[in-house]
Amino acid sequence: MDRNPTPTDLTLDAMKSVVSQAFLGKFTAVFPKLFKCQWKTYEGQKKLFANFNTDSNNMASRQFCVGGNWKMNGDQKSIAEICKVLSGAALDPSTQVVIGCPAIYLMQVRNLLPCSIGVAGQNSYKVSKGAFTGEISPAMLKDVGVEWVILGHSERRAIFNESDELIAEKAEHALAEGLKVIACIGESLQEREAGKTNDVVERQMAAYANKIKDWTNVVVAYEPVWAIGTGKTATPDQAQEVHAHLRKWLAEKISPQVSASLRIQYGGSVTGANAKELAKKPDIDGFLVGGASLKPEFVDIINARQ
Ligand SMILES: O=C(CO)COP(=O)(O)O
């Protein structure tokens, strides 16, 4: 929809939901898992709906989205344990949850987690197949039931020398293949201290914008490099300042609609203890979490808006 939803649109959506739920009810006995999953989604949408504000610039109109980035951590045993915790936990149904796990464990994680939790690759290449030893493609991620990919993480940029252009090409291809993309950006400590934060995130966003024409399936993750894995979280005000700047940039360079609807996560030493304060900021629409996503406190981060 390229306009704000009107109360009539919302009522029609609610009616469609009720009818489809009634229809689903008939099949509860046959497809209990499917029903449980649909119901959870419905409950989440109902909660979102209750909060919905037709002012599209309002944070309530963007679904809170929390990603766990396990990076190169875990083994079959520990991953099974984390999946058990997540599967059994009472997670805020209005929060979208996505787990980015090492490629080799993607199928295991997809099989262990309920369908209400999305699974993400941590990287994918810019073409669908071929002689690219060591790479995986969006088509392969989709083939094993993975719907998301994290791209442009600062570790890919710094350690594996990925350029803004390559990352944008990867994002373009992943979106064309039907994946949802968590597109990471963020400045280093040196860049922040030199007062270049806005320039850096604008440059990284401009590279994405050169290749991305439809932002519907994109979530941006603002992750200041100095806050990643350091225990030195950006303060809620520091994070909000950059998120608000990004929204202004999006309004000017892309469109007011994309600026109002694109979700921007914060990442960098998010914990169960600091998530609630960060989540109160109007332009913070979720988190991308490293270390704490491997621990039970990840549940508190998911529930930060409750
Ligand atoms: O890099 C991150 C998520 O992608 C953040 O990592 P930490 O939460 O461990 O700081």
PDBQT file of the ligand as one rigid body, heavy atoms in Angstrom, charges set to zero:
ROOT
HETATM    1  O1  LIG A 401      27.797  -7.324  16.124  1.00  0.00    +0.000 OA
HETATM    2  C1  LIG A 401      26.777  -7.365  16.779  1.00  0.00    +0.000 C 
HETATM    3  C2  LIG A 401      25.523  -7.910  16.228  1.00  0.00    +0.000 C 
HETATM    4  O2  LIG A 401      25.615  -8.061  14.848  1.00  0.00    +0.000 OA
HETATM    5  C3  LIG A 401      26.746  -6.894  18.171  1.00  0.00    +0.000 C 
HETATM    6  O3  LIG A 401      27.553  -7.724  18.917  1.00  0.00    +0.000 OA
HETATM    7  P1  LIG A 401      27.500  -7.605  20.524  1.00  0.00    +0.000 P 
HETATM    8  O4  LIG A 401      26.046  -7.589  20.916  1.00  0.00    +0.000 OA
HETATM    9  O5  LIG A 401      28.229  -8.818  21.011  1.00  0.00    +0.000 OA
HETATM   10  O6  LIG A 401      28.175  -6.328  20.864  1.00  0.00    +0.000 OA
ENDROOT
TORSDOF 0
